[in-house]
Amino acid sequence: MLRLCVRLVRRPLLPAVRLWRRNIQLRVVAATLLMSLAVVLALGFVVIAQVSKGLLDAKEEAAQSQAAGGFAVAQEKANAPAAVDGPDATDNKVGLDASTWMNSLVKQLASGGQTAFEVVALGAGTGDPAPPGGAQGVRGARASGNVDPTASVPLELRRAVNHATGTFKTFSEIRYTAGAGDKAPEPALVVGKRLTDIKGDPYDLYYLFPLTQEEESLNLVKSTIATAGLFVVVLLSAIAWLVVRQIVTPVRMAAGIAERLSAGRLQERMKVTGEDDIARLGEAFNKMAQNLQNKIQQLEELSRMQRRFVSDVSHELRTPLTTVRMAADVIHDARVDFDPVTARSAELLAGQLDRFESLLADLLEISRFDAGAAALEAEPIDLRDVVRRVIDGAEPLAEHKGSRIRVLGDTQPVIAEADARRVERVLRNLVVNAVEHGEGRDVVVRLASAGGAVAVAVRDYGVGLKPGEATRVFNRFWRADPARARTTGGTGLGLSIAVEDARLHGGWLQAWGEPGGGSQFRLTLPRTADEPLRGSPIPLEPEDSRANRARAAADAAAAGADGRQQAEGPDRSPIPPRSPVAGAQNVPADPTALPGNGSRVVARPAEQAAQEDRTDGR
């Protein structure tokens, strides 16, 4: 379930991930966008913090100065001597109680603010229980501008003013009473101090300075920074896109031209404009392409000349070779009349002429493959008949070497559309090589058919192949041991022609070997001529190889240990025993797939595998 969920999540993201990996311009622009956005955000936070701090500091300084003047005026009015007469009766203490005087004081102090601040007066101890036997002073709360005095002054500030002397400040909100309509609360700076009234009783006086203008200024700064930041980010992204495009476009052009050059269109060139680094790169690329084209043309011409030379020489040598063959046959037939040394020379001459004729034939065949003139005459054939003809021809050599050729898997027809002559040539080469290098041991030829493929494997138990030789063995004129003699008169081109025959059929010719453990060559052909191969019904590495025998011994030991544990009691091993794979049905499959082709393994039918096992037992 976890794998399924991960697959479902990854599937819609695969196109985006693929685009991200393949488009360098997108990655550069995205990186520029993210980095510029991070820089703008960091700069915006710093600027907003500095502006906010500057506005609040200026507001606090002005508020403290204005509040200090108001506190001084209020205390001066409370301490002023009473006047009998005066132009303003409300400004005198005569005939006034503390409540009336407080109302007059709040109005007078608030009248100088002109909405720049509001004034709130609270009796001493407001918000705290009165001390036992203590004087409560003026308990009525008074405020200007329909301000709710108890809700607008924080309780913490009131406690600080009640329990200490001096001026205190804090940030809060100005809340209004129902008489002010639906006026929303406003952020404010509250400054308070303990004073005494005309009776000498303490009371608390607070100045509330709204921060609406500062908040509007800060919002303006934020919107300006956001707009400018967005513009800068978009501008930087556009600049990055344009700059990267100037670099990426020539690179993409060079990549496209390189792909066309690799496809064989050697006349492609880059368009060069200007004299900058990109222009010099384009010029160097064009020079490289021109030199590469000239070199490839030279090599192609040389290859054509070589192929033509080999073909011409092969054809031209056939006429003198025929004459020499006729003369050699006459000498060889009359060797009984010669002395022993001359008779032996006649025999050697005939043998070398046979090898010379084989070499010429192989050279002509190789030249046809190189020129692309080899034609396939495919028809349905039974590979068992081809194998029987090959074995009949190799029996004399096997008897001379003391080897025995065994055939497995020939109980059922193995039909495929192939060129019988070419397949017989491939198998003859494989069987003769196996007998020659088998060190007198048996040679096993195995046939199998499964799915859309047929295969023939030739197994010997001779000197084998060293690591890395399994691929070099198909090179022309290559020998595993240069000092080893060719007792059968081989030309060194047999496996090269064989692999070309396999490719002409759309098949595989592969080799496996281990030092001292023999080797196995496997020919895999499609059942029908136009069907692509997806696997082989015969494993490339035989079952009796050292690695497979070691694995089988380990499995047998593990199975024996499991049987003993089951007989003794419950399994206490920390490693769980192997369980059979569901749906396998004991069908042997090819553990070796052709590397890099993404092919699946084609299994043999169970009936055929059982028949082959019975044949192995015989």
C-alpha positions as CSV (number, residue, x, y, z in Angstrom):
1,M,0.0,0.0,0.0
2,L,2.8,2.4,0.8
3,R,4.5,1.7,-2.6
4,L,1.1,2.2,-4.3
5,C,0.6,5.6,-2.5
6,V,4.1,6.7,-3.4
7,R,3.6,5.7,-7.1
8,L,0.2,7.6,-7.2
9,V,1.9,10.7,-5.7
10,R,4.9,10.5,-8.0
11,R,3.0,9.9,-11.2
12,P,1.6,13.4,-11.7
13,L,4.9,14.9,-10.6
14,L,7.1,13.0,-13.1
15,P,6.5,15.5,-16.0
16,A,7.4,18.4,-13.8
17,V,10.5,16.6,-12.4
18,R,11.6,15.6,-15.9
19,L,11.2,19.2,-17.1
20,W,13.1,20.5,-14.1
21,R,16.0,18.1,-14.8
22,R,16.2,18.8,-18.5
23,N,15.7,22.6,-18.6
24,I,18.6,24.5,-17.2
25,Q,17.0,27.8,-18.0
26,L,14.0,26.9,-15.8
27,R,16.3,26.0,-12.9
28,V,18.3,29.2,-13.2
29,V,15.2,31.4,-13.4
30,A,13.6,29.5,-10.5
31,A,16.8,29.9,-8.4
32,T,17.0,33.6,-9.2
33,L,13.3,34.0,-8.3
34,L,13.7,32.3,-4.9
35,M,16.9,34.1,-4.0
36,S,15.5,37.5,-5.0
37,L,12.3,36.7,-3.1
38,A,14.3,35.8,0.0
39,V,16.3,39.0,-0.3
40,V,13.3,41.2,-0.7
41,L,11.5,39.5,2.2
42,A,14.5,40.0,4.5
43,L,15.0,43.6,3.4
44,G,11.2,44.2,3.8
45,F,11.2,42.9,7.3
46,V,14.2,45.0,8.2
47,V,12.8,48.2,6.7
48,I,9.3,47.6,8.3
49,A,10.9,46.9,11.7
50,Q,13.1,50.1,11.5
51,V,10.2,52.3,10.3
52,S,7.8,50.9,12.9
53,K,10.4,51.4,15.6
54,G,11.1,55.0,14.5
55,L,7.4,55.9,14.4
56,L,6.7,54.4,17.8
57,D,9.8,56.1,19.3
58,A,8.8,59.4,17.9
59,K,5.2,58.9,19.1
60,E,6.3,57.9,22.6
61,E,8.7,60.9,22.9
62,A,6.0,63.3,21.8
63,A,3.3,61.6,24.0
64,Q,5.5,61.7,27.1
65,S,6.3,65.3,26.6
66,Q,2.7,66.3,26.1
67,A,1.5,64.1,28.9
68,A,4.1,65.5,31.3
69,G,2.8,69.0,30.5
70,G,-0.8,67.9,31.1
71,F,0.1,66.3,34.4
72,A,1.9,69.5,35.5
73,V,-1.1,71.7,34.5
74,A,-3.5,69.3,36.4
75,Q,-1.4,69.3,39.6
76,E,-1.0,73.1,39.4
77,K,-4.7,73.6,39.2
78,A,-5.2,71.3,42.2
79,N,-2.6,73.2,44.2
80,A,-3.7,76.8,43.2
81,P,-5.1,79.0,46.0
82,A,-8.9,79.6,46.1
83,A,-10.2,82.8,44.4
84,V,-13.3,84.6,45.5
85,D,-13.8,86.4,42.2
86,G,-12.8,85.5,38.8
87,P,-13.8,85.7,35.2
88,D,-14.5,82.0,35.0
89,A,-16.4,80.5,37.8
90,T,-15.5,77.0,36.7
91,D,-11.9,77.7,37.1
92,N,-12.1,78.5,40.9
93,K,-12.3,76.2,43.8
94,V,-14.8,78.3,45.7
95,G,-18.1,76.5,45.9
96,L,-16.9,73.5,43.9
97,D,-16.7,69.9,45.2
98,A,-14.1,67.4,44.0
99,S,-16.4,65.7,41.4
100,T,-17.3,69.0,39.7
101,W,-13.7,70.1,39.7
102,M,-12.6,66.7,38.1
103,N,-15.2,67.0,35.3
104,S,-14.0,70.5,34.5
105,L,-10.3,69.4,34.6
106,V,-10.9,66.6,32.1
107,K,-12.7,68.9,29.7
108,Q,-10.1,71.5,29.9
109,L,-7.2,69.1,29.4
110,A,-9.0,67.3,26.5
111,S,-9.9,70.5,24.7
112,G,-6.3,71.2,23.9
113,G,-5.8,67.9,22.1
114,Q,-8.2,68.4,19.2
115,T,-8.5,64.6,18.7
116,A,-4.7,64.2,19.2
117,F,-5.4,62.5,22.5
118,E,-8.1,61.7,25.0
119,V,-8.1,62.2,28.8
120,V,-9.3,59.7,31.4
121,A,-9.5,60.3,35.1
122,L,-10.0,57.4,37.5
123,G,-10.3,57.4,41.3
124,A,-7.4,56.0,43.2
125,G,-7.5,52.3,43.7
126,T,-9.8,51.7,40.7
127,G,-9.8,48.1,39.8
128,D,-8.3,46.9,43.1
129,P,-10.2,46.3,46.4
130,A,-10.0,49.2,48.8
131,P,-7.7,48.7,51.7
132,P,-9.4,48.3,55.1
133,G,-10.2,51.7,56.6
134,G,-8.6,53.4,53.6
135,A,-10.0,56.4,51.8
136,Q,-11.4,55.6,48.4
137,G,-11.0,59.1,47.0
138,V,-12.9,60.0,43.9
139,R,-14.4,56.7,42.6
140,G,-16.2,58.0,39.5
141,A,-14.4,57.4,36.2
142,R,-14.4,60.3,33.7
143,A,-13.3,60.4,30.1
144,S,-13.4,62.7,27.1
145,G,-14.7,61.8,23.6
146,N,-17.1,59.0,24.6
147,V,-14.1,56.8,25.6
148,D,-14.8,53.8,27.8
149,P,-12.4,54.6,30.7
150,T,-12.3,51.2,32.3
151,A,-12.0,49.2,29.1
152,S,-9.5,51.6,27.5
153,V,-7.0,51.6,30.4
154,P,-5.4,48.2,31.0
155,L,-5.6,46.8,34.4
156,E,-1.9,46.2,34.6
157,L,-1.2,49.9,34.0
158,R,-3.7,50.9,36.7
159,R,-2.0,48.6,39.2
160,A,1.4,50.0,38.3
161,V,0.1,53.6,38.8
162,N,-1.7,52.7,42.1
163,H,1.3,51.0,43.6
164,A,4.2,53.3,42.6
165,T,5.0,56.9,41.9
166,G,6.0,58.3,38.6
167,T,4.8,58.1,35.0
168,F,3.9,54.8,33.4
169,K,3.0,53.9,29.8
170,T,1.8,51.0,27.8
171,F,0.2,50.1,24.4
172,S,-3.5,49.3,24.4
173,E,-6.7,50.0,22.5
174,I,-9.1,52.9,22.8
175,R,-12.6,51.5,23.2
176,Y,-15.7,53.7,22.9
177,T,-19.0,53.7,24.6
178,A,-22.4,53.2,22.9
179,G,-22.7,56.9,22.6
180,A,-20.0,57.0,20.0
181,G,-21.9,54.8,17.6
182,D,-20.1,51.9,15.9
183,K,-16.7,53.4,16.2
184,A,-14.1,50.7,16.1
185,P,-11.4,50.4,18.7
186,E,-8.1,52.1,17.9
187,P,-4.6,51.2,18.9
188,A,-3.2,53.8,21.3
189,L,-0.4,54.7,23.7
190,V,-1.6,55.1,27.2
191,V,0.4,57.3,29.7
192,G,-0.7,57.5,33.3
193,K,0.3,59.1,36.6
194,R,-0.9,59.4,40.2
195,L,-2.1,63.0,41.2
196,T,-4.1,64.7,43.9
197,D,-7.3,66.7,43.6
198,I,-8.4,69.9,45.3
199,K,-9.2,68.0,48.4
200,G,-5.8,66.4,48.6
201,D,-7.2,63.0,47.7
202,P,-5.2,60.8,45.1
203,Y,-6.6,60.0,41.7
204,D,-5.2,58.7,38.4
205,L,-4.9,60.7,35.3
206,Y,-4.3,59.0,31.9
207,Y,-3.6,60.4,28.4
208,L,-4.6,58.2,25.5
209,F,-2.8,58.9,22.3
210,P,-4.3,57.2,19.2
211,L,-1.8,55.5,16.8
212,T,-4.1,55.6,13.8
213,Q,-1.8,57.9,11.8
214,E,1.3,55.8,12.6
215,E,-0.6,52.6,11.7
216,E,-1.6,54.2,8.3
217,S,1.9,55.3,7.7
218,L,3.2,51.8,8.5
219,N,0.6,50.2,6.2
220,L,1.6,52.6,3.4
221,V,5.2,51.6,3.9
222,K,4.3,47.9,3.9
223,S,2.2,48.2,0.7
224,T,5.0,50.2,-1.0
225,I,7.7,47.7,0.0
226,A,5.4,44.8,-1.2
227,T,4.7,46.4,-4.5
228,A,8.4,47.4,-5.0
229,G,9.5,43.9,-3.9
230,L,7.2,42.2,-6.3
231,F,8.3,44.4,-9.1
232,V,11.9,43.7,-8.3
233,V,11.4,40.0,-8.1
234,V,9.6,39.9,-11.5
235,L,12.2,42.2,-13.0
236,L,15.1,40.0,-11.7
237,S,13.4,36.9,-13.0
238,A,12.9,38.5,-16.4
239,I,16.5,39.6,-16.5
240,A,17.7,36.2,-15.5
241,W,15.5,34.6,-18.1
242,L,16.9,36.9,-20.8
243,V,20.5,36.5,-19.7
244,V,20.3,32.7,-19.4
245,R,18.5,32.5,-22.7
246,Q,21.5,34.2,-24.4
247,I,23.7,31.4,-23.0
248,V,21.3,28.5,-23.2
249,T,20.1,29.1,-26.8
250,P,23.6,28.5,-28.3
251,V,24.1,25.5,-26.1
252,R,20.8,24.0,-27.2
253,M,21.6,24.7,-30.8
254,A,25.0,23.0,-30.3
255,A,23.3,20.0,-28.6
256,G,20.8,19.7,-31.5
257,I,23.6,20.0,-34.1
258,A,25.6,17.4,-32.2
259,E,22.6,15.0,-32.3
260,R,22.3,15.5,-36.0
261,L,26.0,15.0,-36.4
262,S,25.8,11.7,-34.5
263,A,22.9,10.7,-36.7
264,G,25.2,11.0,-39.8
265,R,24.3,14.5,-41.0
266,L,27.9,15.7,-41.0
267,Q,27.2,18.9,-43.0
268,E,25.4,20.6,-40.1
269,R,27.0,23.7,-38.6
270,M,26.2,26.3,-35.9
271,K,25.2,29.8,-36.9
272,V,27.9,32.2,-35.5
273,T,27.2,35.9,-34.9
274,G,29.4,38.3,-33.0
275,E,32.8,38.0,-31.5
276,D,32.1,37.1,-27.9
277,D,32.8,33.8,-26.0
278,I,29.7,32.1,-27.4
279,A,30.8,33.1,-31.0
280,R,34.2,31.6,-30.3
281,L,32.6,28.5,-29.0
282,G,30.5,28.2,-32.1
283,E,33.5,28.7,-34.4
284,A,35.4,26.0,-32.4
285,F,32.4,23.7,-32.7
286,N,32.2,24.2,-36.4
287,K,35.9,23.6,-36.9
288,M,35.6,20.4,-34.8
289,A,32.6,19.3,-36.9
290,Q,34.5,20.1,-40.1
291,N,37.6,18.1,-39.0
292,L,35.4,15.3,-37.8
293,Q,33.6,15.2,-41.2
294,N,36.9,15.2,-43.1
295,K,38.3,12.5,-40.9
296,I,35.1,10.3,-41.2
297,Q,35.2,10.8,-44.9
298,Q,38.8,9.7,-45.0
299,L,38.1,6.7,-42.9
300,E,35.1,5.8,-45.0
301,E,37.1,6.1,-48.2
302,L,39.9,4.1,-46.6
303,S,37.4,1.5,-45.5
304,R,35.9,1.3,-49.0
305,M,39.3,1.0,-50.5
306,Q,40.1,-1.8,-48.0
307,R,36.9,-3.6,-48.7
308,R,37.4,-3.3,-52.4
309,F,41.0,-4.4,-52.1
310,V,40.0,-7.5,-50.2
311,S,37.2,-8.2,-52.6
312,D,39.3,-7.7,-55.6
313,V,42.2,-9.6,-54.2
314,S,39.9,-12.5,-53.2
315,H,38.4,-12.6,-56.7
316,E,41.8,-12.2,-58.5
317,L,43.4,-14.9,-56.4
318,R,40.8,-17.5,-57.3
319,T,42.1,-17.9,-60.9
320,P,45.8,-18.6,-60.0
321,L,44.6,-20.6,-57.0
322,T,42.6,-22.8,-59.4
323,T,45.7,-23.4,-61.5
324,V,47.8,-24.1,-58.5
325,R,45.1,-26.4,-57.2
326,M,45.1,-28.4,-60.4
327,A,48.8,-28.7,-60.4
328,A,48.8,-29.6,-56.7
329,D,46.2,-32.3,-57.2
330,V,48.4,-33.8,-60.0
331,I,51.4,-33.8,-57.7
332,H,49.4,-35.1,-54.7
333,D,48.0,-38.0,-56.8
334,A,51.5,-39.0,-57.9
335,R,53.1,-38.7,-54.5
336,V,53.4,-42.5,-54.2
337,D,56.1,-42.3,-56.9
338,F,58.1,-39.7,-55.0
339,D,60.6,-40.2,-52.3
340,P,59.2,-39.7,-48.7
341,V,60.3,-36.1,-48.3
342,T,58.8,-35.0,-51.7
343,A,55.6,-37.0,-50.9
344,R,55.3,-35.3,-47.5
345,S,55.7,-31.9,-49.2
346,A,52.9,-32.7,-51.6
347,E,50.6,-33.5,-48.7
348,L,51.5,-30.3,-47.0
349,L,50.9,-28.4,-50.2
350,A,47.4,-29.9,-50.6
351,G,46.5,-29.1,-47.0
352,Q,47.6,-25.5,-47.1
353,L,45.8,-25.0,-50.4
354,D,42.6,-26.3,-48.7
355,R,43.2,-23.7,-46.0
356,F,44.0,-21.0,-48.5
357,E,40.7,-21.7,-50.3
358,S,38.8,-21.5,-47.0
359,L,40.5,-18.2,-46.2
360,L,39.5,-16.8,-49.6
361,A,35.9,-17.9,-49.1
362,D,35.8,-16.3,-45.7
363,L,37.3,-13.1,-46.9
364,L,34.7,-12.9,-49.7
365,E,31.9,-13.5,-47.1
366,I,33.3,-10.8,-44.8
367,S,33.5,-8.4,-47.7
368,R,29.8,-9.0,-48.5
369,F,28.9,-8.3,-44.9
370,D,31.0,-5.1,-44.9
371,A,29.4,-4.0,-48.1
372,G,25.9,-4.7,-46.9
373,A,25.4,-7.1,-49.8
374,A,24.6,-10.2,-47.7
375,A,21.1,-11.5,-48.3
376,L,19.0,-13.7,-46.1
377,E,17.0,-16.6,-47.7
378,A,14.8,-17.4,-44.7
379,E,12.3,-20.3,-44.7
380,P,10.8,-22.5,-42.0
381,I,13.4,-25.1,-41.0
382,D,13.7,-27.6,-38.2
383,L,16.9,-26.9,-36.3
384,R,17.2,-30.6,-35.3
385,D,18.0,-31.5,-39.0
386,V,20.7,-28.8,-39.1
387,V,22.2,-30.0,-35.9
388,R,22.3,-33.6,-37.2
389,R,24.1,-32.6,-40.4
390,V,26.6,-30.5,-38.4
391,I,27.3,-33.4,-35.9
392,D,27.7,-35.9,-38.8
393,G,30.3,-33.7,-40.3
394,A,32.1,-33.2,-37.0
395,E,32.1,-36.8,-35.9
396,P,35.5,-37.7,-37.5
397,L,37.2,-34.8,-35.7
398,A,35.5,-35.8,-32.4
399,E,36.7,-39.4,-32.8
400,H,40.2,-38.1,-33.5
401,K,40.1,-35.9,-30.3
402,G,38.5,-38.7,-28.2
403,S,35.3,-36.6,-27.6
404,R,31.6,-37.5,-27.7
405,I,28.9,-35.1,-29.0
406,R,25.6,-35.4,-27.1
407,V,22.4,-33.7,-28.2
408,L,19.7,-32.6,-25.7
409,G,16.2,-31.3,-26.3
410,D,15.8,-32.9,-29.8
411,T,12.6,-34.8,-28.9
412,Q,10.3,-32.1,-30.2
413,P,10.5,-30.0,-33.4
414,V,12.4,-26.7,-33.1
415,I,11.0,-24.7,-36.0
416,A,12.2,-21.2,-37.0
417,E,12.3,-19.0,-40.1
418,A,16.0,-18.9,-41.0
419,D,18.6,-19.4,-43.7
420,A,19.5,-23.1,-43.3
421,R,22.9,-22.5,-45.0
422,R,24.0,-19.7,-42.7
423,V,22.6,-21.4,-39.5
424,E,24.5,-24.6,-40.4
425,R,27.7,-22.6,-40.9
426,V,27.3,-21.0,-37.5
427,L,26.6,-24.3,-35.7
428,R,29.4,-26.1,-37.6
429,N,31.9,-23.4,-36.5
430,L,30.7,-23.7,-32.8
431,V,30.7,-27.5,-32.7
432,V,34.2,-27.7,-34.4
433,N,35.6,-25.1,-32.0
434,A,34.1,-27.0,-29.0
435,V,35.6,-30.3,-30.1
436,E,39.0,-28.7,-30.8
437,H,39.1,-26.9,-27.5
438,G,37.3,-29.5,-25.4
439,E,40.4,-31.4,-24.3
440,G,38.9,-34.7,-25.3
441,R,35.8,-34.3,-23.1
442,D,32.1,-34.5,-24.1
443,V,30.5,-31.7,-26.1
444,V,26.8,-31.1,-25.3
445,V,24.5,-29.5,-27.9
446,R,21.2,-28.3,-26.4
447,L,18.1,-27.2,-28.3
448,A,15.1,-25.3,-26.9
449,S,12.2,-23.3,-28.0
450,A,9.9,-20.9,-25.9
451,G,7.8,-17.9,-26.7
452,G,9.0,-16.2,-29.8
453,A,12.6,-17.5,-29.7
454,V,14.6,-20.7,-30.5
455,A,18.1,-21.4,-29.2
456,V,21.0,-23.8,-29.7
457,A,23.8,-23.9,-27.1
458,V,27.1,-25.7,-27.5
459,R,28.8,-26.6,-24.3
460,D,32.4,-27.9,-23.9
461,Y,34.5,-28.7,-20.8
462,G,37.9,-27.6,-22.1
463,V,40.2,-24.8,-21.2
464,G,37.4,-22.2,-21.1
465,L,37.6,-18.5,-21.4
466,K,39.3,-15.9,-19.2
467,P,37.4,-12.9,-17.9
468,G,36.9,-10.4,-20.7
469,E,37.5,-12.9,-23.5
470,A,33.8,-13.7,-24.0
471,T,33.3,-10.5,-26.0
472,R,36.7,-10.5,-27.7
473,V,36.3,-14.0,-29.1
474,F,34.2,-12.7,-31.9
475,N,36.9,-10.3,-33.2
476,R,38.5,-11.1,-36.5
477,F,41.7,-13.2,-36.3
478,W,41.6,-13.2,-32.5
479,R,43.0,-16.1,-30.6
480,A,42.8,-16.9,-26.8
481,D,46.2,-18.5,-27.0
482,P,48.3,-17.1,-29.9
483,A,50.8,-20.0,-29.5
484,R,48.1,-22.6,-30.0
485,A,48.1,-24.3,-33.4
486,R,45.0,-24.6,-35.7
487,T,44.8,-28.4,-36.2
488,T,41.7,-28.1,-38.4
489,G,43.1,-25.3,-40.6
490,G,40.9,-22.5,-39.3
491,T,41.2,-19.1,-40.7
492,G,40.4,-17.0,-37.6
493,L,37.2,-15.5,-39.3
494,G,34.8,-18.2,-38.4
495,L,33.2,-16.6,-35.2
496,S,33.3,-13.2,-36.9
497,I,31.2,-14.6,-39.8
498,A,29.0,-16.5,-37.4
499,V,28.1,-13.4,-35.4
500,E,27.3,-11.5,-38.6
501,D,25.0,-14.4,-39.6
502,A,23.3,-14.2,-36.3
503,R,22.8,-10.4,-36.6
504,L,21.5,-10.9,-40.2
505,H,18.7,-13.1,-38.7
506,G,18.0,-10.5,-36.0
507,G,19.4,-12.9,-33.4
508,W,22.2,-13.1,-30.8
509,L,25.4,-15.1,-30.7
510,Q,26.8,-14.9,-27.1
511,A,29.7,-16.6,-25.3
512,W,30.3,-17.6,-21.7
513,G,33.3,-19.3,-20.2
514,E,35.4,-19.8,-17.1
515,P,39.1,-20.7,-16.8
516,G,39.4,-24.5,-16.7
517,G,35.6,-24.9,-16.6
518,G,34.8,-24.9,-20.3
519,S,32.7,-22.6,-22.3
520,Q,29.2,-22.3,-23.8
521,F,28.2,-20.5,-27.0
522,R,24.5,-19.8,-27.4
523,L,22.8,-18.9,-30.7
524,T,19.3,-17.3,-30.2
525,L,17.1,-16.7,-33.2
526,P,13.5,-15.3,-33.5
527,R,10.9,-17.9,-34.3
528,T,9.6,-15.6,-37.2
529,A,11.9,-13.5,-39.3
530,D,10.5,-10.1,-38.3
531,E,9.9,-10.7,-34.6
532,P,12.2,-8.9,-32.2
533,L,13.9,-11.0,-29.5
534,R,13.0,-10.5,-25.9
535,G,15.0,-13.3,-24.3
536,S,16.4,-16.7,-24.8
537,P,15.0,-20.1,-23.7
538,I,18.4,-21.3,-22.7
539,P,20.5,-19.6,-20.0
540,L,23.8,-18.3,-21.2
541,E,25.6,-19.6,-18.0
542,P,25.1,-23.4,-17.8
543,E,23.6,-25.1,-14.8
544,D,26.9,-27.0,-14.1
545,S,29.1,-23.9,-13.9
546,R,31.1,-23.4,-10.7
547,A,28.9,-20.5,-9.5
548,N,25.6,-22.4,-10.1
549,R,27.1,-25.6,-8.4
550,A,28.1,-23.5,-5.4
551,R,24.6,-22.0,-5.1
552,A,23.0,-25.4,-5.5
553,A,25.3,-26.8,-2.8
554,A,24.4,-23.9,-0.5
555,D,20.7,-24.3,-1.1
556,A,21.0,-28.0,-0.5
557,A,22.8,-27.4,2.8
558,A,20.2,-24.9,3.8
559,A,17.4,-27.3,2.9
560,G,19.1,-30.0,4.9
561,A,19.5,-27.7,7.9
562,D,15.8,-26.7,7.6
563,G,14.8,-30.4,7.5
564,R,16.9,-31.2,10.6
565,Q,15.4,-28.2,12.5
566,Q,11.9,-29.3,11.6
567,A,12.7,-32.8,12.8
568,E,14.2,-31.5,16.0
569,G,11.6,-28.9,16.8
570,P,10.4,-25.4,15.9
571,D,12.6,-23.2,13.8
572,R,14.6,-20.8,16.0
573,S,16.8,-19.4,13.3
574,P,16.6,-15.6,13.0
575,I,16.6,-16.0,9.1
576,P,13.3,-17.3,7.8
577,P,13.4,-20.3,5.4
578,R,12.9,-19.6,1.7
579,S,9.4,-19.8,0.4
580,P,8.6,-20.8,-3.2
581,V,7.6,-18.0,-5.5
582,A,3.9,-18.0,-6.3
583,G,3.1,-18.9,-9.8
584,A,6.6,-20.1,-10.7
585,Q,5.5,-23.7,-11.3
586,N,9.1,-24.9,-11.4
587,V,9.7,-23.4,-14.8
588,P,13.4,-22.8,-15.4
589,A,14.1,-19.3,-16.8
590,D,17.0,-17.5,-18.3
591,P,19.0,-15.8,-15.5
592,T,21.1,-13.9,-18.1
593,A,19.5,-11.2,-20.2
594,L,21.3,-9.3,-22.8
595,P,22.7,-6.2,-21.0
596,G,21.2,-2.9,-21.8
597,N,18.3,-4.1,-24.0
598,G,15.6,-3.9,-21.3
599,S,14.3,-7.4,-22.4
600,R,12.4,-9.8,-20.3
601,V,13.4,-13.4,-19.8
602,V,11.5,-16.0,-21.8
603,A,10.9,-19.2,-19.8
604,R,10.8,-22.7,-21.2
605,P,7.5,-24.6,-20.9
606,A,7.3,-27.0,-18.0
607,E,6.9,-30.1,-20.2
608,Q,10.0,-29.2,-22.2
609,A,12.0,-28.7,-19.0
610,A,10.9,-32.0,-17.6
611,Q,11.7,-33.8,-20.9
612,E,15.2,-32.2,-20.9
613,D,15.8,-33.2,-17.3
614,R,14.9,-36.8,-18.2
615,T,17.2,-36.6,-21.2
616,D,20.0,-35.3,-18.9
617,G,19.4,-38.3,-16.6
618,R,19.9,-40.7,-19.5
